[in-house]
Amino acid sequence: MLTIKFFAVLRERLATDEIQLDVTESTPVSELLEQLKQRSEKWHKELSRYDLLCAINHEFADPAATVRNGDELALFPPVTGG
């Protein structure tokens, strides 16, 4: 299973902090995002953010990167501090 974690405002707006999906082979993050966007209008809006960041197994990654069962994909907006 692939674990997908949602952080910050994504977690709040999607009302979930984690989901698990079974992927059969190496799958591009961008393809997974398209699948998740089909869940509802809210999911589509939140996962279409131009500034959405992702990390695979705790390392920043590009949406073209691939994931497979056993990986952890984290999705979050940019972090700002002050």
C-alpha positions as CSV (number, residue, x, y, z in Angstrom):
1,M,0.0,0.0,0.0
2,L,1.0,3.6,-0.7
3,T,0.5,6.0,2.2
4,I,-0.5,9.5,1.3
5,K,-0.3,12.1,4.0
6,F,-1.9,15.5,4.0
7,F,-0.5,18.4,6.0
8,A,-1.5,21.9,7.1
9,V,-4.5,23.5,5.3
10,L,-4.9,20.4,3.0
11,R,-5.5,18.2,6.0
12,E,-8.1,20.7,7.3
13,R,-9.9,21.3,4.1
14,L,-10.0,17.6,3.0
15,A,-10.9,16.5,6.5
16,T,-8.3,13.7,6.5
17,D,-4.7,13.4,7.4
18,E,-3.9,10.1,5.6
19,I,-5.2,7.6,3.1
20,Q,-3.8,4.4,1.7
21,L,-4.0,3.3,-1.9
22,D,-2.8,0.1,-3.6
23,V,-0.7,0.9,-6.7
24,T,0.3,-1.9,-9.0
25,E,3.5,-0.5,-10.3
26,S,5.6,2.7,-10.3
27,T,3.0,5.5,-10.7
28,P,3.8,9.2,-11.3
29,V,2.7,11.5,-8.5
30,S,0.9,13.6,-11.1
31,E,-1.2,10.6,-12.2
32,L,-2.2,9.9,-8.5
33,L,-3.1,13.6,-8.1
34,E,-5.4,13.4,-11.1
35,Q,-7.1,10.3,-9.6
36,L,-7.5,12.0,-6.2
37,K,-9.0,15.1,-7.8
38,Q,-11.9,13.0,-9.1
39,R,-13.1,12.3,-5.5
40,S,-15.0,15.6,-5.3
41,E,-15.0,19.2,-6.3
42,K,-13.3,20.0,-3.0
43,W,-10.5,17.5,-3.6
44,H,-10.1,18.9,-7.2
45,K,-9.8,22.5,-5.9
46,E,-7.3,21.7,-3.2
47,L,-5.1,19.4,-5.2
48,S,-5.0,21.8,-8.2
49,R,-3.1,24.4,-6.2
50,Y,-0.2,25.8,-8.2
51,D,2.0,25.9,-5.1
52,L,1.3,22.3,-3.9
53,L,4.5,20.6,-2.7
54,C,5.1,16.9,-2.4
55,A,7.7,14.7,-0.8
56,I,8.3,11.0,-1.3
57,N,9.8,9.1,1.7
58,H,10.6,12.5,3.4
59,E,12.5,14.0,0.4
60,F,11.1,16.8,-1.7
61,A,10.0,15.4,-5.1
62,D,8.7,16.6,-8.4
63,P,5.2,15.6,-9.5
64,A,6.8,13.6,-12.4
65,A,8.5,11.4,-9.8
66,T,7.1,7.9,-9.3
67,V,5.8,6.1,-6.2
68,R,5.1,2.5,-5.5
69,N,3.6,0.4,-2.7
70,G,5.5,0.8,0.5
71,D,6.3,4.5,-0.2
72,E,5.0,7.5,1.7
73,L,3.8,10.5,-0.3
74,A,3.3,13.7,1.6
75,L,1.3,16.6,0.1
76,F,1.4,20.1,1.6
77,P,1.3,23.8,0.8
78,P,4.5,25.9,1.0
79,V,5.6,26.5,4.6
80,T,6.2,30.1,5.7
81,G,7.6,31.3,8.9
82,G,8.0,34.5,10.7
